Amino acid sequence: MTQGDQIELYEKKIQEFQKVVEHRDKMRKLTANKLFKELILEEFCVNECARYVRTSVNPRLDADSRANALHIAQSTGHLRMYLEAIEQMGNQAEQEIVKYTAAIDELRSEPQES
């Protein structure tokens, strides 16, 4: 692989990582939104989750209804895990951009073979 090919490959990787960082930044903007915090993170992930957990142990309901309530309650955990994964992947991608940029700089500083 030539030096130019390697640089091109690294630049493509950086573009891919930048998309992941942009995705993380969109998630951060969304989760910082006051309405999202109130409606989703507080009302759904806290209040509704607690209500569904209580419903999931209600002996007056049939087994399917209790199981469905538990699954809905668990969905709040899945949402939070998804948001955390986006954050972690974006942070990792940001670190990779630094590494690949340094590698490109190093390749460009090396004398080219003829």
SERO-350453 format. One line per 4 residues: number of its first residue (from 1); their letters; for each residue x, y, z of N, C-alpha, C. Coordinates in Angstrom, 3 decimals. Example, Ala and Ser with C-alpha at 12.3 -4.5 7.8 and 13.67 -1.06 7.14 Angstrom:
<nodes>
1	as	13.190,-5.690,7.800,12.300,-4.500,7.800,13.200,-3.300,7.800  12.850,-2.250,7.080,13.670,-1.060,7.140,12.900,0.030,7.870 .
</nodes>
This chain:
<nodes>
1	mtqg	0.856,-1.168,0.000,0.000,0.000,0.000,0.906,1.236,0.000  0.597,2.129,-0.893,1.410,3.344,-0.983,1.056,4.304,0.142  1.940,5.259,0.320,1.725,6.274,1.346,0.426,7.034,1.065  0.190,7.363,-0.199,-1.039,8.063,-0.585,-2.283,7.239,-0.314 .
5	dqie	-2.195,5.942,-0.599,-3.329,5.051,-0.335,-3.626,4.965,1.161  -2.555,4.910,1.945,-2.718,4.821,3.390,-3.361,6.104,3.934  -2.910,7.240,3.435,-3.486,8.513,3.855,-4.955,8.576,3.475  -5.276,8.145,2.268,-6.669,8.146,1.808,-7.537,7.242,2.692 .
9	lyek	-7.012,6.081,3.045,-7.732,5.150,3.910,-7.975,5.783,5.282  -6.966,6.421,5.839,-7.101,7.072,7.134,-8.093,8.228,7.074  -8.076,8.967,5.988,-9.028,10.075,5.847,-10.463,9.566,5.787  -10.673,8.434,5.123,-12.012,7.836,5.088,-12.436,7.382,6.483 .
13	kiqe	-11.490,6.813,7.219,-11.793,6.393,8.587,-12.181,7.602,9.429  -11.458,8.697,9.274,-11.758,9.915,10.028,-13.163,10.395,9.705  -13.550,10.347,8.441,-14.911,10.753,8.048,-15.953,9.878,8.729  -15.694,8.580,8.799,-16.621,7.664,9.470,-16.719,8.002,10.957 .
17	fqkv	-15.584,8.251,11.570,-15.570,8.604,12.991,-16.271,9.940,13.234  -16.124,10.878,12.308,-16.783,12.168,12.454,-18.306,12.012,12.456  -18.825,11.076,11.671,-20.271,10.821,11.662,-20.733,10.299,13.026  -19.929,9.460,13.647,-20.267,8.930,14.970,-20.252,10.061,16.000 .
21	vehr	-19.263,10.945,15.899,-19.181,12.090,16.813,-20.384,13.006,16.606  -20.758,13.238,15.346,-21.932,14.067,15.055,-23.198,13.447,15.640  -23.310,12.129,15.553,-24.455,11.401,16.115,-24.507,11.620,17.626  -23.343,11.510,18.277,-23.262,11.749,19.719,-23.664,13.182,20.052 .
25	dkmr	-23.180,14.122,19.259,-23.492,15.527,19.523,-24.986,15.819,19.361  -25.630,15.160,18.401,-27.083,15.302,18.240,-27.812,14.745,19.461  -27.328,13.592,19.944,-27.933,12.990,21.125,-27.779,13.913,22.328  -26.600,14.520,22.467,-26.373,15.448,23.580,-27.323,16.642,23.497 .
29	klta	-27.497,17.146,22.294,-28.391,18.292,22.108,-29.829,17.896,22.462  -30.226,16.720,22.010,-31.578,16.244,22.295,-31.787,16.062,23.800  -30.850,15.401,24.450,-31.038,15.115,25.874,-30.878,16.361,26.743  -30.303,17.412,26.207,-30.196,18.669,26.943,-31.465,19.511,26.796 .
33	nklf	-32.313,19.141,25.834,-33.550,19.875,25.586,-34.486,19.731,26.782  -35.010,20.846,27.235,-35.866,20.864,28.437,-37.092,19.966,28.272  -37.736,20.016,27.120,-38.934,19.201,26.909,-38.603,17.710,26.886  -37.480,17.356,26.273,-37.062,15.954,26.243,-36.788,15.466,27.669 .
37	keli	-36.083,16.292,28.443,-35.797,15.923,29.828,-37.085,15.690,30.604  -38.038,16.625,30.462,-39.291,16.518,31.222,-40.137,15.343,30.768  -40.364,15.243,29.468,-41.294,14.250,28.946,-40.713,12.838,28.913  -39.491,12.704,28.448,-38.919,11.368,28.267,-38.112,10.924,29.485 .
41	leef	-37.107,11.725,29.858,-36.208,11.281,30.922,-36.852,11.291,32.304  -37.755,12.222,32.546,-38.401,12.257,33.866,-39.745,11.532,33.854  -40.660,11.976,33.000,-42.007,11.402,33.009,-41.999,9.927,32.599  -41.398,9.615,31.459,-41.418,8.225,30.996,-40.424,7.355,31.756 .
45	cvne	-39.164,7.775,31.809,-38.123,6.916,32.385,-38.199,6.795,33.905  -38.861,7.708,34.564,-38.958,7.611,36.026,-40.390,7.277,36.439  -41.307,8.169,36.159,-42.682,7.996,36.645,-43.401,6.817,35.995  -43.390,6.766,34.677,-44.080,5.660,34.000,-43.405,4.331,34.295 .
49	cary	-42.092,4.352,34.350,-41.365,3.120,34.664,-41.804,2.581,36.021  -41.864,3.446,37.013,-42.277,3.020,38.357,-43.706,2.479,38.329  -44.577,3.136,37.588,-45.966,2.679,37.499,-46.036,1.284,36.861  -45.259,1.082,35.797,-45.266,-0.226,35.140,-44.639,-1.305,36.016 .
53	vrts	-43.642,-0.951,36.794,-43.054,-1.933,37.710,-44.095,-2.368,38.737  -44.831,-1.394,39.289,-45.895,-1.738,40.246,-46.951,-2.617,39.572  -47.295,-2.287,38.350,-48.297,-3.079,37.615,-47.801,-4.501,37.387  -46.500,-4.645,37.161,-45.939,-5.971,36.839,-46.034,-6.950,38.002 .
57	vnpr	-46.303,-6.463,39.199,-46.430,-7.365,40.356,-47.858,-7.413,40.896  -48.779,-6.828,40.178,-50.178,-6.790,40.604,-50.799,-8.176,40.440  -51.147,-8.843,41.531,-51.682,-10.204,41.438,-53.083,-10.255,40.807  -53.759,-9.126,40.718,-55.097,-9.118,40.104,-55.037,-9.205,38.574 .
61	ldad	-53.854,-8.992,38.005,-53.700,-9.065,36.549,-53.236,-10.452,36.140  -53.547,-10.799,34.887,-53.080,-12.098,34.397,-51.578,-12.021,34.098  -50.988,-13.186,33.916,-49.533,-13.287,33.731,-49.053,-12.488,32.514  -49.806,-12.510,31.412,-49.403,-11.770,30.211,-49.397,-10.267,30.457 .
65	sran	-50.389,-9.769,31.139,-50.447,-8.329,31.434,-49.291,-7.915,32.342  -48.990,-8.759,33.330,-47.865,-8.444,34.217,-46.538,-8.481,33.447  -46.394,-9.465,32.582,-45.159,-9.564,31.779,-45.027,-8.371,30.843  -46.117,-7.972,30.216,-46.081,-6.806,29.316,-45.701,-5.542,30.075 .
69	alhi	-46.243,-5.377,31.267,-45.910,-4.202,32.079,-44.419,-4.193,32.421  -43.876,-5.356,32.737,-42.458,-5.441,33.049,-41.607,-5.111,31.828  -42.010,-5.581,30.660,-41.265,-5.277,29.424,-41.276,-3.776,29.131  -42.402,-3.150,29.337,-42.480,-1.701,29.115,-41.574,-0.970,30.108 .
73	aqst	-41.597,-1.406,31.355,-40.727,-0.792,32.364,-39.260,-0.954,31.968  -38.907,-2.096,31.445,-37.527,-2.342,31.031,-37.131,-1.494,29.829  -38.101,-1.070,29.039,-37.783,-0.265,27.857,-37.093,1.035,28.237  -37.404,1.561,29.411,-36.735,2.785,29.851,-35.248,2.529,30.070 .
77	ghlr	-34.928,1.370,30.588,-33.522,0.999,30.758,-32.823,0.836,29.425  -33.533,0.249,28.461,-32.958,0.094,27.122,-32.696,1.455,26.480  -33.613,2.376,26.661,-33.423,3.724,26.113,-32.193,4.370,26.726  -32.071,4.298,28.025,-30.910,4.904,28.685,-29.606,4.224,28.261 .
81	myle	-29.627,2.914,28.112,-28.431,2.200,27.648,-28.066,2.626,26.229  -29.071,2.822,25.381,-28.844,3.271,24.007,-28.189,4.646,24.002  -28.700,5.559,24.812,-28.131,6.902,24.882,-26.700,6.863,25.412  -26.442,6.029,26.394,-25.085,5.883,26.934,-24.139,5.295,25.899 .
85	aieq	-24.630,4.339,25.113,-23.797,3.727,24.071,-23.422,4.759,23.013  -24.367,5.604,22.635,-24.073,6.665,21.665,-22.986,7.582,22.222  -23.097,7.918,23.493,-22.096,8.774,24.147,-20.721,8.111,24.116  -20.658,6.862,24.517,-19.380,6.148,24.563,-18.769,5.984,23.172 .
89	mgnq	-19.589,5.628,22.201,-19.068,5.459,20.840,-18.557,6.785,20.281  -19.266,7.872,20.571,-18.819,9.186,20.124,-17.509,9.589,20.774  -17.375,9.322,22.053,-16.131,9.636,22.757,-14.964,8.826,22.191  -15.209,7.553,21.934,-14.174,6.693,21.364,-13.806,7.168,19.959 .
93	aeqe	-14.803,7.525,19.166,-14.547,8.001,17.807,-13.717,9.279,17.834  -13.991,10.138,18.800,-13.230,11.378,18.936,-11.750,11.068,19.198  -11.493,10.079,20.024,-10.112,9.666,20.302,-9.452,9.066,19.054  -10.221,8.308,18.302,-9.684,7.697,17.087,-9.344,8.765,16.047 .
97	ivky	-10.141,9.806,15.974,-9.856,10.898,15.038,-8.492,11.503,15.350  -8.214,11.701,16.628,-6.917,12.249,17.035,-5.791,11.312,16.593  -5.946,10.015,16.814,-4.926,9.034,16.435,-4.697,9.009,14.925  -5.786,8.958,14.166,-5.657,8.888,12.711,-5.105,10.187,12.136 .
101	taai	-5.474,11.306,12.722,-4.937,12.589,12.261,-3.430,12.634,12.506  -3.001,12.156,13.663,-1.563,12.106,13.970,-0.840,11.165,13.010  -1.462,10.048,12.684,-0.857,9.096,11.752,-0.720,9.708,10.364  -1.732,10.451,9.942,-1.668,11.124,8.638,-0.548,12.158,8.646 .
105	delr	-0.471,12.938,9.711,0.597,13.942,9.819,1.966,13.289,9.749  2.100,12.158,10.418,3.370,11.431,10.402,3.688,10.924,8.997  2.702,10.365,8.324,2.927,9.873,6.966,3.322,11.014,6.028  2.677,12.148,6.175,2.975,13.282,5.305,4.363,13.872,5.567 .
109	sepq	4.854,13.681,6.789,6.175,14.218,7.116,7.307,13.311,6.661  6.969,12.063,6.353,7.979,11.112,5.868,8.306,11.409,4.422  9.549,11.172,4.015,9.875,11.357,2.595,9.134,10.317,1.751  8.612,10.755,0.630,7.875,9.839,-0.255,8.835,9.005,-1.081 .
113	es	8.422,7.753,-1.265,9.228,6.848,-2.115,8.912,7.152,-3.563  9.904,7.003,-4.410,9.661,7.274,-5.830,9.457,6.026,-6.627 .
</nodes>
